[in-house]
Amino acid sequence: MTTLRKVLCVDHSHSNVHLLESILDGLDVEIQTVVTAMQALKILETESFSTLIVNLRPADMDGLEFIAALRGSTGVANSARIVGVTTSALMGEHEQFLKAGVDQILTRPISSDRLKAVITGQDVGSSSASGSTFKMTFNFGEEDQDGELDAETVKQLISDIGAENTKEAMTLFRNELENNHGWIQTSIGTGSEDIAMGAHSIKGCAKALGAARIAQSAEDLETACRFGASDDDLVKLLAELGRAVSRFKKSLETTDLQKFVATA
């Protein structure tokens, strides 16, 4: 008789959670999800989990502080494996989180085989490489939609979780985009750190789904914030992100993912 593994997922993005649940479907896993670091710490006061899958940029707390709090809470350090998920490929940043107590780091787009190996306790080493590529290689045949999705990432998603789940994750992401883009827009002039966090969140979801143009636009906006760009420049970059969002939404409405797999 197999033992049911309890997994706590900490991520404020519904599309990210849907992808994780779809990848792990069929395993002996019970997944519980929370959207904030504080909710995770609260639930860990009374429940135990074999694995914690955490977004290393939680919405309500510094990532390193969150990991420190997890490792400092009763029982967590000895009983749970902490798997960090991030879009960052910077090894220096990864090393900081590993030293803070993260056992494994997976970069988006996440390799389904690697995630399953981590959850089932297989030895996958300490490397953070995801085994996936992220290249803007596909277009839908319309000039204003060129490079909208990354073929390799989307094909891998469909292979891992099926076209229906992939479409559902993209739909959830589309709904999140409207809220996040509007929130960033209202943050112009109030502080670049909040804008950078919002752009980083969009970038992570976009990379996970292969939404190449959105990922690039969000990364440009995040980088500009980090380097102290003017509000005028941020407005221009946000407008480009808005155009990318509109093209993605149009592509989602008109694309048959099954045909995408066959022709990409």
N, C-alpha and C positions, 0 to 999 in steps of 0.2 A: 504494500500500500504506500503510495507516494504522499509526501507531506506537502500540504498547500503552502506556498510561499506568499507571505503578505508583503506588499510593496506599497510604499507611500510616494506619490508623485507630487512634487511641489512646483507648480508652474501656473502663471496667470493667463497663459494663452490656451484657449479651448482647442484650437487646431493642433497645437503641440501635444496636448493630452490625448486627443483623438488618435494621432499618429502612434503614440506610444502604446495605447490600448489595442490598437489594431495589430501592431507588430507582435505584441505579447499574447494575442488571442490564440487559444489552443494550448497554451502552457498551463501548468498547475499553479496559477498565480491569481491572487485576489488583490486588485488594485484599488487603492483609496486615493482620492485627489484633494488637494487644498490649493488655494491660489496665492497665499502669502506665507512668508517665513514665520510670522507670528502665529498663524494658525497651525503650522507644522509643529512648532515648539509646544503649543498648547496640547495638541493631540498626543504628542509623545510623552506627556506627563502620565497618561493613563493606558496607552496602547504601545505594543512593540511590533516592529517590522523587521523582516530579514534584510530588506534593501530600501534605501531612500534614493529616489531619482530626483535631483534638484536642479533647477535652473540656477546657474551661478550668478545670475543678475536678477535676484528676486525684486518684486515691485516695491517692497516696503523696508528693505534693509540692505546694507552693504554685504556683498557676497562673502567676503572673508569673515566678517563679524557673524554672519549666519552659520558658517561652518564651525567657527569657534564655539558658538552657542550650542550647536548640535553635539559637538564632542564634549562639551562641558556638562550636558544634561545627564541625569541619572540613567544608566543602562545603555544609552545609545552607543557610546564609544566601544563597548564590548560586544554588542549584539547585532548591530546593523552595518551593512556595507553602504557607503555613501558614493553614489555615482553622480558626478557633476556633468551637466550638459551645457555647452557653450558654442557660440559661433566663432570665438577667438581662436586663432591658430598660433598665438604668441606663446612660445615655450616658457618664457620667463613668467608669464601670468599663470600658466599651468602649474609650474613649479611652486608658486606661492600657494595655490589651492591644495596641492598634494602635501606640502609641508603643514598646512593648516588642518589636515585630517581627511581630505577626499581620497578615497581608495582608487577611483577610476575616473578618467575624464573622457567623454565622448564629444566629438565636434560634429556640428550639423553640416550637411545632412547626415543623419545617423545611419550607420550600417546595421541592418536588422540582425544579421548573424552575430555581430559583435555585441549588440544589446542583449540578445537571447543568451549568449555565452556568459555575460556578466550576471544576468539574473539567475541562471542555472548553476552558477558557481564554477564554471570552467575557467581554466587559467588562460587569460588573454594578455598577460603582461601589463606593464605600466604605460605603454605607449598610448598617446592620445590620438593617433591617426585614425580616421574614421573609415578609411578604405574606399571613400567615395570621391568623385570628382565634381567640380562645379564650373561648368563652362557654358557660356551663352552660345548655343549651337543650333537652336531650332526657331523657325518662324512659321506663322500660320498662313502665309501666302499673301498678307496685306502689308503694305509698306510701313504703316504706322504701328504694326504689331511685331516687327522683326525682333527676334531675340527675346520674346516675352517669357518663354519657359526654357529651362535647361533640359534637353532631351534625356540625358543619362540619368539625372536625378528622378525625373518623373517616371521613366521606364522602370527604374529600380523600385520605386514606390509601388507601382502597379503590380510588379512581380511579387513584391513582399506582402502587400495587404489587399490587392485587388483594385479594379477601377472604381467600384462603388465607394469604397472607403477613402480612396484618394480624392474622389470628387467631393465627398462629404467634408474632408479636411480642408480642401480648398474653399468650399463654401463657408465654413466656419471662419477661415482666415479672412475672406472677403468681408464678412460682417464685422470682424474685429478691426479691419483696416479703416472703416468709416469712423469708428470711435477714436482710434489712435491718431489718425490724421487730423481730425478736428481738434483733439486735445493738444497736439503739437502746435497747431495753428494759433490757438489761444495762448500758448506759452511764449510766443515770440515777444521779446522785449522784457520778459520777466526772469530770465536766467537760462543760460545755455545748457546747464547740467540736466535739467528736466527734459529739454529737447533731445539731448544726446541719449538719455535713457529710453525715451520713446522711440527714437530712431533705431536704437540697438535692438529693442524688442521686435520691431517690424522686420529688421534685417534677419534676426534669428528665425522667425517663422517663415520668411520668404525663402531663405536658404534651405530649410527643411523640406519645403514643398517644390523647390526648383523654380520659384518665381524670380527669374534672373534679373529682370530690369528693376523690379521693386527692391531687391536685395542691394543692387548696386547704387540706386538712388538713396536708399536709407543709409548705406555705408558712407556715401559722400556727405550726407547731412550730419551724420554722427562725427565724422572726421573734422568737418568744418567747425562744429561746436567745440571739439577738443582743442582746436588750434585758435580759438577766439575770433571767429569770423564775425563780421558786422551783421546787424539785424537785416539790412538790405540783402546781403548775400544769403542769409538763412531763408529769407522769404523766397528768393529765386530758387534755391535748392528744394524748398518745400513744394513750390509750384511744380517742379520737375517730378518730385515724388508723387504728387497728385495726378499728373498725367500718366505716370506708370501704373498707378492704382486703377485709373479709368480703363487703360488698355487691358490690364489683367482681368478686370470684371467683364469686359466685352469678350475676351478670349474664353473665359470660363463659361459664358452663356452660349458660345457658338462652337465649342470644341467637343468632339466625341473622343473620349480618352482611349477607347478601344481602337479606333482608327489611328489615333496618335501613336500607339504602340506599334501598329502594323507598318506605319509609313515613316516614322522618325529614324 
